[in-house]
């Protein structure tokens, strides 16, 4: 069957092609996007009607990578793709955050976008390609999608910006920035970088927007040729009379509450009391009104947001009384948990995290299967958001997509400052438990994670801090850029811009914008204000801990390294691993052997120096080279008139001459030693030809 096929060059030398009309025709919108040999099938379906009483927009975005797309089998026993990987969830979130703001506020119809990676060339990541495909599928469909939008990735190699760098190019890049936007504005930014400046990041965003404009224009052309007529969706009816009465009854009460600068709970209780009184009065007047409570709640909620925004724009004062660039009070503590390898509490306003660090061995690495390769992660940051942190009680059903996204952002923020794995052989796991939340908990996790790592003695190059910025933009051009936003400011504001970094530059960012446009000058002001806030937070952190501790925790494993000839690796491991397993079990250690440059690199991990020494002695006995001056526990293999032959290593015997058995004169060797005896001896000389001369006398005290 013939497909409709179009191509656009969105940056010099790189083109994306889109075909439609051949695959998945029952979907309301369906396209296949291709970059190189990487292909994504994106489908979009929006139900014709909303469920009665549906209070929110039920949009779901799925991004799936099948191993078959890269010519690979899934790992594990089942050999079938299972639940979405972290990479798939993060890619889906990137798409979701870019398309969700582009639907009308009134639209409550269930909508689903599915992006399937159907071919992977191992060079071009499918995530930003999937976002373009998702937008095109929605734009061609009947759904009320205010697109199109597009995403591109920006890298920087040797000082030169690159649009949609390949997987290999990203390894050399000091910037990995994903930018999503429309023809006239940027909607979403997320990425990691190696301490870049605000000016460099703004330049990267502006460059990305040039490619985004081309991709959006391309989708408009596709719609004019192949798009379906937009369906007339029924907007929910609004009881304007009821809304007016709610507004009259509320009056200026919300403004009066905000002027008191209450805390989160205080605001909630005051809001609940005002709305409760309104409901009580109107329930008597409208006893038969359907969903009266929910209608009043919706109207009151909107009035509350309007009141807050009006006060902020006219009086330039925030709900809690802070100035626009003021940071909430900060207190912190390092080393709070006695038995973890590192820990910290970080509290900013009503947001608090408890962060712990665990140091492990190479065997604790996380093996991650991707379409491109099997990777090993030696640094992991897990973010947990339990219901009690916001005063709620609900079921805990595993890790949410939000927790994965916030944890990934904090992980990317800290990762550039970690020591080289070759110099610091530990696997590192950071766990951030949010104990209280009123905005910016992911940024608190960055601050607490940085402090906990320093408490653990991990030699990070510099401390890292994070801050969340907000924006309130009025129709008349008035605006307020807010530093360190609370949960309410995130909700009613027009921007959530998280920025992390050191004193020298930015390490990660995440920005979501709700308004239609944000020009470069305003974005620059937000980034400069974020830098000022970041410097303040770093200073506060330094009052608690400013540099890594000189030594790691005594409870963390210590490493002892030893190098053997490669032909001795088998002897250490033994048949079926019996020898090395016995050593580990009997000494309480963990032993790892790697062959590097034709040598066996043995690493012994132990929580006690004596255990490590015992394991090392066993390994030396198997594979070590006899060294002059070393003491060995050997076995007498044969007794002669002139002395005894003692095996100090497997297959290595040395002569213990009769004169070296004791300080006193020995006439008969068998009076002192017999075959099979275990004795300690010192290797006093390695003669030419490899002959070993031993001494027992050198280890005995003179009487």
Secondary structure per residue as TSV (DSSP state, phi and psi in degrees):
chain	resnum	aa	ss	phi	psi
A	1	X	-	360.0	135.7
A	2	X	-	-74.9	137.0
A	3	X	-	-109.2	155.1
A	4	X	E	-84.8	123.9
A	5	X	E	-133.6	124.7
A	6	X	E	-136.1	153.4
A	7	X	E	-133.3	145.1
A	8	X	E	-135.9	137.5
A	9	X	E	-90.2	106.7
A	10	X	E	-92.2	-15.3
A	11	X	E	-153.6	151.1
A	12	X	T	-50.5	121.2
A	13	X	T	85.9	0.8
A	14	X	E	-132.1	133.4
A	15	X	E	-132.4	148.3
A	16	X	E	-116.1	134.1
A	17	X	E	-113.5	147.2
A	18	X	E	-130.9	131.2
A	19	X	E	-118.4	148.4
A	20	X	E	-147.5	161.5
A	21	X	S	93.6	1.0
A	22	X	S	-118.5	-39.8
A	23	X	S	-110.3	148.0
A	24	X	-	51.9	54.1
A	25	X	T	-75.8	-15.2
A	26	X	T	-75.7	-20.4
A	27	X	S	-66.5	154.6
A	28	X	S	-72.4	-25.1
A	29	X	E	-148.7	136.1
A	30	X	E	-151.4	128.1
A	31	X	E	-141.7	160.0
A	32	X	E	-119.0	120.4
A	33	X	E	-103.9	141.8
A	34	X	E	-135.4	133.0
A	35	X	E	-134.0	114.1
A	36	X	T	64.2	-128.7
A	37	X	T	-106.0	15.5
A	38	X	E	-92.0	127.7
A	39	X	E	-131.4	139.7
A	40	X	E	-127.8	127.7
A	41	X	E	-94.9	118.5
A	42	X	E	-115.7	132.6
A	43	X	E	-125.5	149.1
A	44	X	E	-135.2	133.4
A	45	X	E	-136.0	129.0
A	46	X	E	-125.0	121.5
A	47	X	-	-61.3	147.4
A	48	X	S	-69.4	-28.1
A	49	X	S	-133.7	150.2
A	50	X	-	-85.7	153.7
A	51	X	-	-67.7	142.0
A	52	X	T	-56.4	129.5
A	53	X	T	75.9	11.8
A	54	X	-	-61.2	117.4
A	55	X	-	-94.2	-3.6
A	56	X	S	-145.9	169.5
A	57	X	-	-87.9	108.2
A	58	X	-	-84.1	74.2
A	59	X	E	-93.9	130.5
A	60	X	E	-125.2	134.0
A	61	X	E	-121.8	127.1
A	62	X	E	-119.3	136.9
A	63	X	E	-127.8	119.1
A	64	X	E	-126.8	134.1
A	65	X	E	-111.1	117.8
A	66	X	-	-93.2	136.6
A	67	X	G	-63.7	-26.6
A	68	X	G	-59.9	-28.3
A	69	X	G	-61.7	-27.6
A	70	X	G	-106.9	11.7
A	71	X	T	69.2	37.5
A	72	X	-	-128.0	159.1
A	73	X	-	-95.7	143.6
A	74	X	-	-64.6	150.1
A	75	X	S	-75.7	173.0
A	76	X	S	89.6	178.6
A	77	X	S	-77.9	-37.2
A	78	X	S	-73.7	-30.2
A	79	X	-	61.5	41.7
A	80	X	S	-147.8	144.2
A	81	X	-	-60.7	136.8
A	82	X	-	-107.8	-135.8
A	83	X	S	-65.9	157.9
A	84	X	-	-58.6	139.9
A	85	X	-	-75.4	168.7
A	86	X	H	-60.6	-39.0
A	87	X	H	-61.5	-43.8
A	88	X	H	-64.7	-40.5
A	89	X	H	-65.2	-43.5
A	90	X	H	-65.1	-38.9
A	91	X	H	-65.6	-40.6
A	92	X	H	-63.6	-39.7
A	93	X	H	-63.9	-38.4
A	94	X	H	-60.9	-40.4
A	95	X	H	-71.3	-46.3
A	96	X	H	-56.0	-48.2
A	97	X	H	-66.0	-21.2
A	98	X	H	-89.5	-34.4
A	99	X	H	-92.6	-26.1
A	100	X	G	-57.5	-43.7
A	101	X	G	-68.2	-8.6
A	102	X	G	-95.6	11.5
A	103	X	B	-104.9	149.9
A	104	X	-	-61.4	149.1
A	105	X	T	-60.2	-31.8
A	106	X	T	-81.8	-10.2
A	107	X	-	-78.5	114.8
A	108	X	-	-120.6	16.8
A	109	X	S	-80.1	138.1
A	110	X	-	-62.4	128.5
A	111	X	E	-132.2	137.6
A	112	X	E	-133.7	134.1
A	113	X	E	-120.3	127.4
A	114	X	E	-123.5	126.2
A	115	X	E	-114.0	115.9
A	116	X	E	-108.6	122.6
A	117	X	E	-78.8	111.5
A	118	X	E	-102.8	-11.8
A	119	X	E	-153.8	137.1
A	120	X	-	-132.8	126.3
A	121	X	-	-91.7	1.8
A	122	X	S	77.0	0.3
A	123	X	S	-115.7	-44.9
A	124	X	S	-104.4	118.6
A	125	X	-	-67.5	142.3
A	126	X	S	-88.8	-2.6
A	127	X	H	-66.5	-51.5
A	128	X	H	-71.2	-30.7
A	129	X	H	-64.0	-39.4
A	130	X	H	-63.0	-34.9
A	131	X	H	-66.1	-42.0
A	132	X	H	-63.3	-42.6
A	133	X	H	-64.5	-40.9
A	134	X	H	-62.0	-43.8
A	135	X	H	-63.1	-44.2
A	136	X	H	-62.9	-41.3
A	137	X	H	-63.0	-42.7
A	138	X	H	-67.5	-40.6
A	139	X	H	-67.3	-32.2
A	140	X	H	-81.6	-13.8
A	141	X	S	-86.2	-178.5
A	142	X	S	-82.6	-7.0
A	143	X	S	-65.8	148.4
A	144	X	-	-78.9	65.4
A	145	X	B	-94.9	121.4
A	146	X	-	-87.7	56.9
A	147	X	-	-103.9	-159.9
A	148	X	-	-84.4	170.4
A	149	X	-	-134.1	168.7
A	150	X	E	-151.6	158.1
A	151	X	E	-126.6	144.8
A	152	X	E	-138.4	161.2
A	153	X	E	-108.8	142.6
A	154	X	E	-119.1	128.9
A	155	X	E	-118.8	171.0
A	156	X	E	-141.1	117.6
A	157	X	E	-121.2	121.5
A	158	X	T	53.0	39.9
A	159	X	T	83.6	-3.0
A	160	X	E	-107.8	128.1
A	161	X	E	-72.8	141.9
A	162	X	E	-130.4	127.5
A	163	X	E	-87.0	131.9
A	164	X	T	49.2	60.5
A	165	X	-	-63.5	155.3
A	166	X	-	-75.0	171.0
A	167	X	H	-59.0	-42.4
A	168	X	H	-68.3	-37.9
A	169	X	H	-65.9	-33.0
A	170	X	H	-63.9	-28.4
A	171	X	H	-62.6	-34.4
A	172	X	H	-89.4	-5.1
A	173	X	-	-87.7	145.3
A	174	X	S	-97.1	11.4
A	175	X	E	-147.2	134.1
A	176	X	E	-139.1	89.6
A	177	X	E	-119.8	123.5
A	178	X	E	-101.0	126.8
A	179	X	E	-124.2	129.5
A	180	X	E	-119.8	141.5
A	181	X	E	-167.0	177.0
A	182	X	-	-106.8	-175.7
A	183	X	S	-59.7	-38.2
A	184	X	S	-104.8	-7.0
A	185	X	-	-158.6	163.5
A	186	X	E	-92.2	136.3
A	187	X	E	-110.4	-34.2
A	188	X	E	-149.4	141.2
A	189	X	E	-138.8	136.2
A	190	X	E	-153.5	141.3
A	191	X	E	174.9	179.7
A	192	X	E	-129.8	153.2
A	193	X	E	-156.3	163.5
A	194	X	E	-100.5	77.3
A	195	X	E	54.0	55.2
A	196	X	E	-86.7	160.8
A	197	X	-	-82.0	163.4
A	198	X	H	-61.8	-38.8
A	199	X	H	-64.7	-40.6
A	200	X	H	-65.8	-39.9
A	201	X	H	-67.0	-40.3
A	202	X	H	-63.7	-38.6
A	203	X	H	-63.1	-40.8
A	204	X	H	-63.8	-41.0
A	205	X	H	-64.7	-44.2
A	206	X	H	-63.9	-39.0
A	207	X	H	-64.7	-41.6
A	208	X	H	-60.5	-38.4
A	209	X	H	-63.9	-30.1
A	210	X	H	-62.8	-42.2
A	211	X	H	-70.7	-36.6
A	212	X	H	-60.9	-41.5
A	213	X	H	-59.0	-42.2
A	214	X	H	-64.6	-40.7
A	215	X	H	-70.0	-34.2
A	216	X	H	-70.4	-42.6
A	217	X	H	-60.6	-39.2
A	218	X	H	-60.9	-41.8
A	219	X	H	-69.5	-33.8
A	220	X	H	-62.6	-39.1
A	221	X	H	-66.1	-39.6
A	222	X	H	-61.5	-42.4
A	223	X	H	-65.3	-40.4
A	224	X	H	-63.0	-27.0
A	225	X	H	-92.7	-42.2
A	226	X	H	-124.2	-1.3
A	227	X	-	-70.7	150.2
A	228	X	-	-86.3	155.1
A	229	X	-	-68.1	134.2
A	230	X	-	-66.2	133.1
A	231	X	-	-73.6	146.8
A	232	X	-	-85.1	102.6
A	233	X	-	-88.3	145.9
A	234	X	-	-81.5	120.0
A	235	X	-	-77.7	143.3
A	236	X	-	-60.7	136.8
A	237	X	-	-74.3	139.5
A	238	X	-	-114.8	129.6
A	239	X	-	-79.4	92.2
A	240	X	H	-64.4	-34.1
A	241	X	H	-63.2	-45.1
A	242	X	H	-64.4	-41.3
A	243	X	H	-60.9	-42.6
A	244	X	H	-63.4	-38.7
A	245	X	H	-69.1	-38.2
A	246	X	H	-62.2	-44.0
A	247	X	H	-61.9	-40.3
A	248	X	H	-67.0	-42.6
A	249	X	H	-68.9	-37.0
A	250	X	H	-69.9	-44.1
A	251	X	T	56.7	-129.2
A	252	X	T	-101.6	18.9
A	253	X	H	-63.6	-39.5
A	254	X	H	-63.3	-41.9
A	255	X	H	-62.4	-40.0
A	256	X	H	-64.8	-37.3
A	257	X	H	-65.0	-44.8
A	258	X	H	-63.7	-31.4
A	259	X	T	-67.3	-16.9
A	260	X	T	-81.4	-12.6
A	261	X	-	53.7	54.1
A	262	X	-	-77.2	165.3
A	263	X	-	-79.5	-177.4
A	264	X	H	-57.6	-48.1
A	265	X	H	-67.2	-39.2
A	266	X	H	-62.9	-43.0
A	267	X	H	-62.3	-41.4
A	268	X	H	-63.7	-45.0
A	269	X	H	-65.1	-40.3
A	270	X	H	-66.1	-42.6
A	271	X	H	-61.6	-44.5
A	272	X	H	-61.7	-39.5
A	273	X	H	-67.1	-43.3
A	274	X	H	-63.7	-48.8
A	275	X	H	-66.4	-37.2
A	276	X	H	-60.8	-41.1
A	277	X	H	-65.7	-39.3
A	278	X	H	-64.0	-44.2
A	279	X	H	-62.0	-39.9
A	280	X	H	-63.1	-42.6
A	281	X	H	-68.7	-44.6
A	282	X	H	-77.0	-23.9
A	283	X	H	-67.2	-28.3
A	284	X	H	-73.2	-34.2
A	285	X	H	-80.9	-33.5
A	286	X	-	-122.9	68.1
A	287	X	T	-66.9	-22.7
A	288	X	T	-105.9	4.3
A	289	X	-	-69.3	128.0
A	290	X	T	-72.9	138.1
A	291	X	T	52.1	41.3
A	292	X	H	-60.1	-45.4
A	293	X	H	-60.1	-46.5
A	294	X	H	-68.2	-35.3
A	295	X	H	-64.8	-45.8
A	296	X	H	-62.0	-42.6
A	297	X	H	-60.2	-43.1
A	298	X	H	-63.9	-45.2
A	299	X	H	-64.0	-44.0
A	300	X	H	-64.8	-40.0
A	301	X	H	-61.1	-44.4
A	302	X	H	-65.3	-40.0
A	303	X	H	-64.6	-38.2
A	304	X	H	-60.7	-46.5
A	305	X	H	-64.2	-41.2
A	306	X	H	-61.8	-40.6
A	307	X	H	-64.7	-44.2
A	308	X	H	-61.8	-48.5
A	309	X	H	-62.9	-40.6
A	310	X	H	-63.2	-44.2
A	311	X	H	-64.4	-40.0
A	312	X	H	-66.4	-41.3
A	313	X	H	-76.2	-32.0
A	314	X	H	-89.7	-36.6
A	315	X	H	-108.7	-7.9
A	316	X	-	55.9	38.4
A	317	X	-	-127.0	138.5
A	318	X	-	-91.3	169.6
A	319	X	T	-56.0	-38.7
A	320	X	T	-93.5	10.9
A	321	X	S	87.8	-0.6
A	322	X	-	-76.7	157.7
A	323	X	-	-76.8	168.6
A	324	X	T	-59.9	-35.8
A	325	X	T	-104.1	13.7
A	326	X	-	-86.5	136.0
A	327	X	-	-95.1	141.8
A	328	X	-	-63.7	157.6
A	329	X	-	-56.3	141.0
A	330	X	E	-122.1	133.4
A	331	X	E	-138.2	150.4
A	332	X	E	-150.8	164.5
A	333	X	E	-149.6	136.3
A	334	X	E	-108.7	147.8
A	335	X	S	74.2	29.2
A	336	X	-	-68.8	-38.1
A	337	X	S	-92.7	122.9
A	338	X	S	-71.8	-28.4
A	339	X	S	-109.8	-4.1
A	340	X	S	-77.3	164.7
A	341	X	S	-77.5	-18.1
A	342	X	E	-171.2	148.8
A	343	X	E	-158.8	161.5
A	344	X	E	-160.4	148.5
A	345	X	E	-109.0	131.9
A	346	X	E	-128.4	122.5
A	347	X	E	-126.1	128.1
A	348	X	E	-133.4	109.9
A	349	X	T	62.3	-125.0
A	350	X	T	-103.6	24.8
A	351	X	E	-116.5	129.1
A	352	X	E	-141.7	136.4
A	353	X	E	-127.1	145.3
A	354	X	E	-113.8	116.9
A	355	X	E	-117.0	134.6
A	356	X	E	-124.1	154.5
A	357	X	E	-124.2	133.2
A	358	X	E	-121.2	130.2
A	359	X	E	-104.5	128.8
A	360	X	E	-129.5	-173.9
A	361	X	-	-96.9	-179.2
A	362	X	G	-61.1	-27.9
A	363	X	G	-69.9	-15.2
A	364	X	G	-87.1	0.4
A	365	X	-	-58.4	150.9
A	366	X	E	-96.6	122.8
A	367	X	E	-87.2	123.2
A	368	X	E	-119.3	117.8
A	369	X	E	-86.3	128.3
A	370	X	-	-127.5	174.6
A	371	X	S	-64.8	-24.7
A	372	X	S	-92.6	-38.5
A	373	X	-	-168.7	174.2
A	374	X	E	-101.1	116.2
A	375	X	E	-104.9	157.6
A	376	X	E	-116.7	123.7
A	377	X	E	-99.0	125.1
A	378	X	S	-107.9	4.0
A	379	X	E	-137.4	126.5
A	380	X	E	-134.2	137.7
A	381	X	E	-125.9	118.9
A	382	X	E	-107.8	132.0
A	383	X	E	-113.8	125.8
A	384	X	E	-119.0	133.8
A	385	X	-	-125.9	80.4
A	386	X	-	-72.3	155.3
A	387	X	G	-62.5	-29.8
A	388	X	G	-65.9	-19.0
A	389	X	G	-68.8	-15.6
A	390	X	G	-120.2	19.7
A	391	X	T	70.0	31.9
A	392	X	-	-118.2	159.1
A	393	X	-	-122.5	117.0
A	394	X	-	-156.2	165.6
A	395	X	-	-65.6	142.9
A	396	X	-	-104.6	111.1
A	397	X	-	-117.7	51.0
A	398	X	S	87.2	-176.4
A	399	X	-	-77.0	130.5
A	400	X	-	-85.5	164.1
A	401	X	H	-62.7	-35.4
A	402	X	H	-62.8	-43.5
A	403	X	H	-63.5	-40.0
A	404	X	H	-63.9	-43.3
A	405	X	H	-64.8	-45.7
A	406	X	H	-66.8	-39.0
A	407	X	H	-64.5	-39.3
A	408	X	H	-65.0	-39.7
A	409	X	H	-62.8	-45.9
A	410	X	H	-65.5	-37.6
A	411	X	H	-62.9	-44.8
A	412	X	H	-66.6	-29.9
A	413	X	H	-67.0	-37.0
A	414	X	H	-91.1	-30.0
A	415	X	H	-51.7	-42.0
A	416	X	T	-63.8	-16.7
A	417	X	T	-97.9	0.2
A	418	X	S	-75.8	153.5
A	419	X	-	-68.9	159.1
A	420	X	-	-61.4	130.0
A	421	X	T	-56.4	-28.4
A	422	X	T	-69.9	-25.6
A	423	X	T	-94.3	-25.8
A	424	X	S	-129.7	98.6
A	425	X	-	-78.5	5.9
A	426	X	-	-82.0	148.3
A	427	X	E	-86.0	135.4
A	428	X	E	-118.2	127.8
A	429	X	E	-123.0	125.3
A	430	X	E	-110.2	131.2
A	431	X	E	-120.5	121.2
A	432	X	E	-108.8	115.3
A	433	X	E	-102.6	117.6
A	434	X	E	-79.2	116.7
A	435	X	E	-94.4	-31.5
A	436	X	E	-139.8	142.8
A	437	X	-	-138.2	121.4
A	438	X	S	-144.5	59.5
A	439	X	S	96.2	141.4
A	440	X	-	64.1	34.5
A	441	X	H	-69.0	-31.0
A	442	X	H	-67.9	-35.4
A	443	X	H	-72.7	-33.9
A	444	X	H	-64.1	-33.4
A	445	X	H	-65.8	-35.0
A	446	X	H	-65.4	-47.3
A	447	X	H	-64.0	-48.6
A	448	X	H	-65.1	-37.0
A	449	X	H	-64.4	-41.6
A	450	X	H	-61.2	-44.2
A	451	X	H	-68.0	-40.4
A	452	X	H	-65.0	-37.9
A	453	X	H	-64.1	-41.3
A	454	X	H	-65.9	-38.1
A	455	X	H	-63.8	-31.5
A	456	X	T	-78.3	-7.3
A	457	X	T	82.9	13.2
A	458	X	-	-72.8	123.1
A	459	X	-	-77.7	65.9
A	460	X	-	-66.2	146.5
A	461	X	S	-71.0	-32.9
A	462	X	S	-154.3	153.5
A	463	X	-	-68.5	151.4
A	464	X	-	-123.6	139.0
A	465	X	E	-130.8	160.8
A	466	X	E	-135.8	151.6
A	467	X	E	-145.1	144.8
A	468	X	E	-107.3	127.3
A	469	X	E	-105.8	147.8
A	470	X	E	-128.4	171.6
A	471	X	E	-146.6	137.3
A	472	X	E	-122.8	115.2
A	473	X	E	-116.0	125.8
A	474	X	-	-92.6	162.2
A	475	X	T	-66.7	-22.4
A	476	X	T	-91.3	8.7
A	477	X	S	93.9	-11.5
A	478	X	-	-70.3	148.1
A	479	X	E	-153.9	163.0
A	480	X	E	-137.6	124.4
A	481	X	E	-94.2	125.4
A	482	X	E	-112.0	132.3
A	483	X	E	-93.0	141.6
A	484	X	S	55.6	66.9
A	485	X	-	-74.9	151.1
A	486	X	-	-88.9	176.4
A	487	X	H	-62.0	-40.5
A	488	X	H	-65.3	-40.5
A	489	X	H	-66.2	-33.1
A	490	X	H	-65.5	-41.5
A	491	X	H	-67.1	-51.5
A	492	X	H	-92.4	-5.7
A	493	X	S	-79.4	177.6
A	494	X	S	-106.0	-1.1
A	495	X	E	-156.0	142.8
A	496	X	E	-126.6	106.6
A	497	X	E	-123.0	102.4
A	498	X	E	-94.6	129.7
A	499	X	E	-132.4	130.2
A	500	X	E	-122.3	154.6
A	501	X	E	173.8	178.9
A	502	X	-	-99.1	-172.3
A	503	X	S	-67.8	-20.1
A	504	X	S	-94.0	-26.7
A	505	X	-	178.8	178.9
A	506	X	E	-84.0	139.1
A	507	X	E	-112.3	-23.2
A	508	X	E	-162.4	158.7
A	509	X	E	-155.2	159.4
A	510	X	E	-153.1	122.3
A	511	X	E	-132.5	130.8
A	512	X	E	-124.4	133.1
A	513	X	E	-121.3	134.7
A	514	X	-	-99.1	-20.8
A	515	X	S	-86.4	168.4
A	516	X	S	-74.2	-28.0
A	517	X	-	-147.0	146.3
A	518	X	-	-142.5	109.5
A	519	X	-	-78.9	166.7
A	520	X	H	-62.6	-36.7
A	521	X	H	-65.0	-38.9
A	522	X	H	-69.9	-38.7
A	523	X	H	-64.2	-39.0
A	524	X	H	-63.4	-41.2
A	525	X	H	-62.6	-41.0
A	526	X	H	-63.2	-41.7
A	527	X	H	-69.3	-39.1
A	528	X	H	-66.2	-39.4
A	529	X	H	-68.1	-35.5
A	530	X	H	-63.7	-38.2
A	531	X	H	-63.1	-42.9
A	532	X	H	-61.0	-43.8
A	533	X	H	-64.5	-39.7
A	534	X	H	-63.0	-41.6
A	535	X	H	-64.0	-38.1
A	536	X	H	-63.6	-44.7
A	537	X	H	-65.8	-41.4
A	538	X	H	-59.3	-38.8
A	539	X	H	-64.8	-42.0
A	540	X	H	-65.1	-39.9
A	541	X	H	-62.8	-39.0
A	542	X	H	-64.7	-23.4
A	543	X	T	-67.8	-22.4
A	544	X	T	-96.4	-50.2
A	545	X	-	-155.2	130.6
A	546	X	-	-117.9	-11.9
A	547	X	S	-152.0	157.5
A	548	X	-	-61.0	143.5
A	549	X	-	-64.3	153.8
A	550	X	S	-68.7	-26.3
A	551	X	S	-133.8	150.2
A	552	X	-	-76.4	166.1
A	553	X	-	-59.0	145.1
A	554	X	T	-67.5	-15.6
A	555	X	T	-89.6	-7.8
A	556	X	S	-81.6	151.0
A	557	X	-	-66.4	143.8
A	558	X	E	-104.8	153.7
A	559	X	E	-111.2	132.9
A	560	X	E	-119.6	126.1
A	561	X	E	-111.0	145.0
A	562	X	E	-149.9	139.3
A	563	X	E	-112.3	132.3
A	564	X	E	-126.0	165.9
A	565	X	E	-66.9	145.2
A	566	X	G	-61.4	-28.9
A	567	X	G	-74.2	-4.6
A	568	X	G	-98.0	-4.1
A	569	X	H	-60.7	-43.8
A	570	X	H	-60.7	-37.8
A	571	X	H	-66.6	-37.0
A	572	X	H	-69.1	-41.6
A	573	X	H	-70.6	-44.1
A	574	X	-	79.4	168.6
A	575	X	G	-61.0	120.6
A	576	X	G	63.5	19.6
A	577	X	G	79.5	12.7
A	578	X	H	-64.7	-40.2
A	579	X	H	-67.1	-51.3
A	580	X	H	-67.5	-34.3
A	581	X	H	-65.4	-38.1
A	582	X	H	-66.3	-41.6
A	583	X	H	-62.3	-45.0
A	584	X	H	-63.2	-43.9
A	585	X	H	-67.1	-42.4
A	586	X	H	-78.1	-24.2
A	587	X	H	-105.8	-8.0
A	588	X	T	68.4	37.7
A	589	X	-	-123.0	173.4
A	590	X	E	-122.9	125.5
A	591	X	E	-118.9	130.6
A	592	X	E	-122.9	134.0
A	593	X	E	-123.7	126.8
A	594	X	E	-126.4	140.5
A	595	X	E	-94.8	116.2
A	596	X	E	-131.2	123.9
A	597	X	T	53.2	45.0
A	598	X	T	63.1	25.3
A	599	X	E	-129.4	149.2
A	600	X	E	-92.8	114.2
A	601	X	E	-96.5	110.8
A	602	X	E	-100.4	126.5
A	603	X	E	-118.7	124.0
A	604	X	E	-108.2	118.8
A	605	X	E	-104.3	127.9
A	606	X	E	-150.0	153.0
A	607	X	S	-96.4	10.7
A	608	X	S	-150.5	135.9
A	609	X	H	-64.5	-36.6
A	610	X	H	-64.8	-38.1
A	611	X	H	-64.0	-42.8
A	612	X	H	-63.1	-42.2
A	613	X	H	-64.1	-39.4
A	614	X	H	-64.8	-43.4
A	615	X	H	-66.3	-40.9
A	616	X	H	-63.2	-40.6
A	617	X	H	-61.8	-39.7
A	618	X	H	-65.5	-41.2
A	619	X	H	-69.0	-41.6
A	620	X	H	-61.3	-36.7
A	621	X	H	-64.4	-27.5
A	622	X	H	-88.9	-45.2
A	623	X	H	-126.2	-4.4
A	624	X	-	-76.7	162.5
A	625	X	-	-92.6	135.2
A	626	X	-	-58.0	132.0
A	627	X	-	-123.2	132.3
A	628	X	T	-58.9	136.2
A	629	X	T	92.4	-14.2
A	630	X	-	-78.5	150.5
A	631	X	E	-104.5	134.6
A	632	X	E	-128.7	149.7
A	633	X	E	-98.6	111.0
A	634	X	E	-114.5	175.5
A	635	X	E	-121.4	129.1
A	636	X	E	-70.0	118.4
A	637	X	E	-96.2	-33.2
A	638	X	E	-155.6	151.2
A	639	X	E	-118.1	130.1
A	640	X	E	-120.8	172.3
A	641	X	T	-64.7	-32.5
A	642	X	T	-95.9	1.1
A	643	X	E	155.7	-155.6
A	644	X	E	-139.5	149.1
A	645	X	E	-100.0	124.2
A	646	X	E	-116.7	128.1
A	647	X	E	-85.7	112.8
A	648	X	E	-98.1	-18.0
A	649	X	E	-145.1	158.0
A	650	X	T	-54.0	117.4
A	651	X	T	80.4	6.3
A	652	X	E	-124.1	107.5
A	653	X	E	-106.6	148.2
A	654	X	E	-129.1	157.3
A	655	X	E	-90.7	122.0
A	656	X	E	-99.4	97.6
A	657	X	E	-66.0	151.5
A	658	X	G	-56.8	-29.2
A	659	X	G	-76.0	-12.9
A	660	X	G	-105.5	9.2
A	661	X	S	-79.0	-41.8
A	662	X	-	-150.7	169.0
A	663	X	S	-71.7	-35.7
A	664	X	S	-81.6	163.5
A	665	X	-	-70.2	134.0
A	666	X	-	-112.0	124.3
A	667	X	S	-90.9	-32.5
A	668	X	-	-133.4	117.0
A	669	X	G	-58.6	-37.8
A	670	X	G	-68.6	-12.3
A	671	X	G	-70.6	-18.8
A	672	X	T	-115.4	-41.4
A	673	X	-	-124.8	147.4
A	674	X	-	-136.1	158.5
A	675	X	T	-57.7	136.6
A	676	X	T	93.6	-11.8
A	677	X	-	-64.4	141.6
A	678	X	E	-97.2	122.8
A	679	X	E	-138.3	154.2
A	680	X	E	-94.4	133.4
A	681	X	E	-136.1	159.9
A	682	X	E	-114.0	133.9
A	683	X	E	-81.2	110.7
A	684	X	E	-96.7	-19.0
A	685	X	E	-163.2	138.4
A	686	X	E	-108.1	109.2
A	687	X	-	-86.6	168.0
A	688	X	G	-57.7	141.4
A	689	X	G	87.4	-1.0
A	690	X	G	85.2	10.5
A	691	X	-	-69.9	139.4
A	692	X	E	-109.6	131.6
A	693	X	E	-109.8	124.1
A	694	X	E	-113.1	160.7
A	695	X	E	-141.6	129.9
A	696	X	S	-95.2	-31.9
A	697	X	G	-59.3	-36.0
A	698	X	G	-64.5	-16.3
A	699	X	G	-101.0	-2.5
A	700	X	S	-100.3	143.5
A	701	X	-	-75.3	143.0
A	702	X	-	-76.3	135.9
A	703	X	-	-84.0	360.0
